[in-house]
Amino acid sequence: MKIAILGAMPEEITPLLEVLKEYEKIDYANNSYYLCKYKNHELILAYSKIGKVNSTLSATVMIEKFKAQKLLFTGVAGAFNPKFEIGDLIYAEKLVQYDLDITAFGHPLGFVPGNEIFIKTDESLNFLALEVAKELGVKIQSGIIATGDEFICDENKKARIREIFSADACEMEGASVALVCDALKVPCFILRAISDKAGEKAEFDFDEFVVKSAKISANFVLKLCDKL
């Protein structure tokens, strides 16, 4: 099976490349893609660079050019729900673009004609993730993830987005990746490890915990590949 593993930053993909060790690097569309064999699978890895546009481009390339049959996203997120602590794992049952705004025309925030507000991920992959978590003895929780082109480190913005969408966490790529996968009929799984609380001083927590949290997420995604 051809499996795409995508992150947004080098910190989110480097742990995987260090484990896999042998891979072919292909430069395409202003980015680098890493191809390697892993057990019975062909893996395509990349970090998209931060943001919805970059992640949309990379996810599309992985599916259309490299023919990925499933896409797994690994990375970090800021927690909205107070039940999540730094290092906790969350997988998205559904995602929303919180900064998609044509409310001036009477539409709800996050909606544009032709799309739903929430984009669902693949139920079978989500179920498999629960099995992996059980085998590893780690805690993983499902939730709603809000995506936008902004690093949230403001308590008021955090409260507003959580109130409107019941969001449990926020990041900058997941919903756009899920939208690509939904349109191209490729099952996707969006995993995040909490790196900060998305409120005051979140940028300092992020700098301190991003590498550790990214490694937690990357290790889990590789174990998920073992089950596919």
N, C-alpha and C positions, 0 to 999 in steps of 0.2 A: 504494500500500500504506500502511496505517496502522501506524506503528512507534512504540512507546513507548520512551522513553529515561529511565531512572530512576537517580537517585543518592540518597545519604542526606543529604548536606549541601549548602548553597549553593555551596561551593567546587567541588563535583563537577558542577554543572549550569550555573553562571554562565559558564564558558568557552564553552559551547555557545550560550547565549543571546546572548553578545557577538558570536559569529560570525553567527548567524542574523538578529539585529537586529530583524526585524519579526515580531511574534507577538501572539496574543490570549491574555489572561490570564483564566482562569475559576477562581473560588473555589468549592470544593466539599468537603464533609466535612472541614472544618477544615484545608484545605490549598489550595495554588494549583497549577493546571495550565496549561501554556503550549502553545498550539496554533499551528503554523506550517506553511507549505509549504516543502519542501526538494526541489528537482528534481522527481522524479515521485512523491514521497511526501508523506503528511501525518504530521507528527511530533507526538507528545504528550510533553511533557517535564515532569518534576517532581522535586523532592527530597522524599523521604518523611519526613525527620527520622530520627534515629538509632534503630536497634533493630528487632527482629523484628516486633513488633506494628505499628509504624508502616509498615514496608515492606510487610507483608502487606496492610494497608488500601490503600495507594497502588497497589500492583500490581493488586489486585482492581478498584479504581475505573478504572484505565487500560484494563483489559480489558472489564469489564462496562458501564461508562458510556460510555467513549470508543471502544470497539470496536477496541482495538489487536489487530493480527494477529500481531505479533512483539514481543518485549520484550528490550531491550538494557540491561544494568545497567553503569554506569560508576562507578568510585570507587577507593578506596585500601584497602590491607590491610597487616597485619603479617606478616612472613615467619617461618615456622617452619623451612623447609628452608634450610640454610646456603648453598645454591647461589644463592639469590636475594639481590640487592643492592637498595638503595634506588633507585627509579626503574624497576626491571625490571617487565615486564608478565607477568601470569599470567591465563590463562582457566581457569575451572573445568570440568573434565570431569564432576565430581560434587561434591556438597556434603553436609555433615552438620551436624545441630544437636548440638553437643558438650555443651550444658547441658540437654538433654532427658533427664531422669533418673527412671526408675521401676525402677531396679536392685533396689530393696527387694522387688520382686515376682518377681525372678529373670530379668528381661529385661536384655539388653545396653544399655549406655549409648547414647543416641541413638535408641532404638527405642520406638515405641508401637504397639499392635495396630492394624492397618489401613494402616500406612505401612512403607516400607522404611527402613533406616537411612540409606542414601545416595540422593540424588536426582540423577539425571543431567540434563545440559543437552542442547541440540539439537546433534546431530552435524554437520548440514549447516552451521549457523552457525559452529561451531567450525572446520570445514574452511575456510570462507570467510575466517575470521579469519587463518588461516595464509597464505592468498593475499594478503590485505591487508598483512600483515607483510612478506612477501617483496617486494611492490611498493614499500613504504615504506622497505625496507632496515632494519627494526627487528627486534629479537629478541623473540619471545613464546614462552612455555612453558606447557604444560598442567599441571594439578595438582589435588589434592584441597583444597578450601577448607572450613574448619570455621567455623561460624557460632554465635554465642552473644551473649547480652545482657550482655557485659562487655568492657571494653577490656583486653586482655591485656598486662601489663607486668611479668610475673613469670616467672623462668626455670623454676621448678618446675611451674607450671601449663602453661606452654608445652611442656615436655618430656612431661608426662602426656598432654596432648591429642594431641601428635604421635605418641606411642607407641601410643595406643589406635586412632587413626584413620588413621595414616600421612599426616597432614595436612601440606600444604606451606605453608599460609598461614591466617590467621584474620581474620575481620571480623564485622559485626553485622547483616547483612541478607540475604546471598546465598541461604542455604538456604531461608528463608521465602519469598522471591520465586520461587525455583525450584519450590517446593512448590505455590504458587498456579498457576504456569504449567502445571505437570504436570497438576493437577486440572482446569484449564479448557482443556487441549489447545492451548496457545499456545506456540510455540517460544521458548526463551529462551537468552540468551548472557550470561554473567557475567564481566565483565572487571575486573581490579584492577591498579593500579600500586602497587608496594611503597613504603610511606611510613616504615616502621620495622621493627625486628627482633623486636618483640613480647616483648622481654625487659627486663632492667633498663634504666631510663632511656628506654624506648620512647616515653613521653609527650613527652619533649623532642625526640626525632627527629621525631615526628608533627607537632608544632607547627612545626618548621622546614621540613619537606618536603611537608606535605599539599597545599599549593597547587600546587607544581610537579608533584607526582605526579598530582594530579587532572587537570591540564591534559594530561598525557601520555595518560591514559586517555580523556579526553573527545575529544581529537583523533582517536584511533584509532577510537572508536565512530562518529564522523561519517564517517570514511573507509569504515567497514563499511557504512553506509547507502548510500554511492555504489555498492556492489556488489550491493545487493539489488534 
